[in-house]
Structure formats: structure tokens, C-alpha cells
Amino acid sequence: MSEKIFVVFFDAKMKTYTDRKQYSSFVKQLKGDGFCMLQKSIYFKLCVDSSSLKSQSERVKRFTPDTIQTVILSISPQSFNDGVYFNCKKPDFLKNKSIICI
């Protein structure tokens, strides 16, 4: 199994009411798809194989509005766990792979 951590970084310019509505809808969609917030504009999710990673990537691409710049990154759980964390709690993927909480 080739598990990957799917990370979505985004920058949303919220100058108008419509921009704010699109941002709210985008974040709601991410949360609805099982993403967890790491920071205000960084969300992540564990994907169990490359096909789920690809389908999730396409799904995020479909619901991302033109006003939000988005970067999608995938890394191994080991690389994520080997990261250095300051002033935050590192998620534990190995104990419960179905739920990721911070």
C-alpha cells in the first residue's frame, strides 16, 4: 500500500462579498471531503493509495474557484511524521488511519 498525505495549500484574496462566499464554500468542501486544517490555508488528508490520491486531486481541482490559488502536494506519512513541529501537536497517523485530528 502506498499511503500518501495529501496537502492543499491555498491563498484566497477576499476583497468582495463574492470572494468570501467562494472561500467559505471551498473550505466547507474540503472539510466535507475529510480534510483537516493544519493552518488557516493549509489542509491535509491521508490517502490510502495512488488512485484515491488522483481522484481526490481531480475533485479538489473541480471545486476550486478561479479566485483561489491552490497548490497540491503529496508526501509519505513517514516524511510527514519526520517533520519538525514547533508550538503545535503532530498528528498521529499510525494509530488510527481513518481519522486525523490535531
C-alpha positions as CSV (number, residue, x, y, z in Angstrom):
1,M,0.0,0.0,0.0
2,S,1.4,3.4,-0.9
3,E,-0.2,5.8,1.5
4,K,0.3,9.5,1.0
5,I,-0.5,12.6,2.9
6,F,-2.5,14.9,0.6
7,V,-1.8,18.5,1.4
8,V,-3.7,21.5,0.0
9,F,-2.1,25.0,0.3
10,F,-4.1,27.9,-0.9
11,D,-4.2,31.7,-1.0
12,A,-7.6,33.3,-1.2
13,K,-8.0,37.0,-2.0
14,M,-11.1,38.1,-0.2
15,K,-11.8,41.6,-1.5
16,T,-15.5,41.2,-2.2
17,Y,-18.5,39.5,-0.8
18,T,-18.4,37.0,-3.6
19,D,-14.8,36.2,-2.9
20,R,-15.6,35.5,0.7
21,K,-18.6,33.3,-0.3
22,Q,-16.3,31.3,-2.6
23,Y,-13.7,30.9,0.1
24,S,-16.3,29.7,2.6
25,S,-17.7,27.2,0.1
26,F,-14.2,26.0,-0.8
27,V,-13.2,25.4,2.9
28,K,-16.6,23.7,3.5
29,Q,-16.0,21.4,0.6
30,L,-12.5,20.5,1.9
31,K,-13.9,19.7,5.3
32,G,-16.7,17.7,3.8
33,D,-14.2,15.6,1.9
34,G,-12.4,14.7,5.2
35,F,-9.6,17.2,5.1
36,C,-8.3,18.6,8.4
37,M,-7.0,22.1,9.0
38,L,-3.3,22.4,9.8
39,Q,-3.3,26.2,9.4
40,K,-6.0,28.6,8.1
41,S,-4.9,28.0,4.5
42,I,-3.4,24.5,4.8
43,Y,-5.5,21.4,4.9
44,F,-4.4,17.7,4.7
45,K,-5.8,14.2,4.4
46,L,-4.5,10.7,4.4
47,C,-5.0,8.9,1.0
48,V,-4.6,5.1,1.1
49,D,-3.3,4.6,-2.5
50,S,-2.4,6.4,-5.6
51,S,-5.8,6.0,-7.2
52,S,-7.6,7.7,-4.3
53,L,-4.9,10.4,-4.4
54,K,-5.5,11.1,-8.1
55,S,-9.3,11.1,-7.7
56,Q,-9.1,13.4,-4.7
57,S,-6.8,15.7,-6.6
58,E,-9.2,15.9,-9.5
59,R,-12.1,16.6,-7.1
60,V,-10.2,19.5,-5.4
61,K,-9.4,20.9,-8.9
62,R,-13.1,20.8,-9.9
63,F,-14.4,22.7,-6.8
64,T,-11.5,25.3,-6.6
65,P,-12.8,28.7,-7.7
66,D,-10.7,30.9,-10.0
67,T,-10.1,33.4,-7.2
68,I,-8.2,30.9,-5.0
69,Q,-4.6,30.0,-5.9
70,T,-4.0,26.3,-4.9
71,V,-1.0,24.1,-4.6
72,I,-1.5,20.3,-4.1
73,L,1.4,18.3,-2.6
74,S,1.6,14.6,-1.6
75,I,4.2,13.2,0.8
76,S,4.7,9.9,2.5
77,P,3.4,9.5,6.1
78,Q,6.9,8.8,7.2
79,S,8.1,12.1,5.8
80,F,5.2,13.9,7.4
81,N,6.0,12.3,10.8
82,D,9.7,13.0,10.5
83,G,8.9,16.7,10.1
84,V,9.8,19.2,12.8
85,Y,6.9,20.8,14.6
86,F,7.0,23.9,16.8
87,N,4.2,25.1,19.0
88,C,1.7,22.6,17.6
89,K,0.7,19.0,18.0
90,K,1.8,16.5,15.4
91,P,-1.0,14.3,14.1
92,D,-0.5,10.5,14.7
93,F,-1.4,8.6,11.5
94,L,-0.2,5.2,12.6
95,K,-2.7,4.6,15.5
96,N,-5.9,5.4,13.6
97,K,-5.6,5.8,9.9
98,S,-9.3,6.6,9.3
99,I,-9.3,9.7,11.5
100,I,-6.8,12.5,11.5
101,C,-7.1,15.1,14.2
102,I,-4.9,17.9,15.5
